[in-house]
């Protein structure tokens, strides 16, 4: 499909098809002399556009507009055909034609509205000085059995996607597919994500069509600079690619982001052997049992994060055996996550002090509250309302206030739970779902706050991040020794 025009959420070909359909409906109400020319021009635009879209793939969002055009077509062509046969042209009286025209207009308007509500996501251009490369690896931990299967010989495997500073690719280089290495994988993941929230897959069929700004397997950036690491765990049922806009922005500023798929927890994970593993985590309906289950799943995720850091450290020490060998600064590592992934990040940091900083993107702190966090921690949260779990803020405050480093909670006005992932780029702009910041502002704010914190605590730039963070929302600072 041709490139989607930002704002309109439609490709140039789709816009031509809609304009042709509009002209076809409007022709009925033009002066008699203009009607034939407009009808012919409308058909000359609409029909080829529809044929090409039929070959390349019509999005469901365009079907109402094409239905409106099909409804209007016989009435538009009938006068032309009668003239060519020598018979006098007939036209329905206006009061008979008006309801049909209104119905057609409603169908034509439904197309662009649907395309706007469920667009092909357009990813923001990364603002940093580096181009972005990406690659996918799969690692198996020989020391950990897979607890989600009954096979005693099955070992825990994790799929990881890396985004990293890269050399500038030649003009016209194909950009990486969103949600997967191939469009088939992207569709598998997209459909699994839709099923997870109870939506029919066709509603988000534009998502696997999207391209990002990264280039698969691009060579790392020139020079010997070593890049800090940021490990990321997605939300419950989420996938490694759910924060692609965020990851690309961080990589463009000189970080290597490693995002994990957690098999049997993520919505769908396509393994190297071709198998697709779908989620087996679900609510039991009992609050106490669900809390225990969430703590157990969080512990598995935390172990995955520690294992991946070990493998990245080994990759870096391997030198020239890997393009990123010698380029990963494993002494400067942050662990992050969204929702349940944020809880996993907190637990991973408690267990593994190789993680030097923590970012929790609106994640309820499942699992034990001890030992105290020793790393500087940032919790980004949505506005807390009466509908928010009343345990959320006390638990989060306990985790931040008991830490031995200075910790921060930043509440972003207008944010919702899905603001902290790519959701605002392709879901309907309903404030209760994706917040009210908008498709452009949502990724900018979340990535900007993240970078302000990481630059202050991981880079060799001594600074108090409070000043930079406060520009993004309401900031609460928890310093060691403060009374609470």
Buried (B, 14 or more C-beta within 10 A) or exposed (E): BEEBEEEBBBBEBBBBBBBBBBBBBBBBEBEEEEBBEBBBBBBEBBBBBBEBBEEEEBBBBBBBBBBBBBBBBEBBBBBBEBEEEEEEEEBEEEEEBEEBBEBBBEBBBBBBBBBBBBBBBBBBEBEBEBBBBBBBBBBBBEEBBBBBBEEEEEEBBBBBBBBBBBBEBEEEEEBBBBBBBEBEBBBBBBBBBBBBEEBEBEBBBBBBBBBBBBBBEBEBBEEEEBBBBBBBBBBBBBBBBBBBBBBBBBBBBBBBBBBBBBBBBBBBBBEEEEEEBBBEBEEEEEEEEBBBBBBBBBBBBBBBBBBBBBBBBBBBEEEEEBBBBBBBBBEBBBBBBBBBBBBBBBBBBBBBEBBBBBBBBBBBBBBEEEEBBBBBBBBBBBBEEEEBEEEBBEBBBBBBBBBEBBBBBBBBEBBBBBBBBBBBBBBBBEEEBBBBBBBBBBBBBBBBBBBBBBBBBBBEEEEEBBEBBBEBBEBBBBEEEEEE
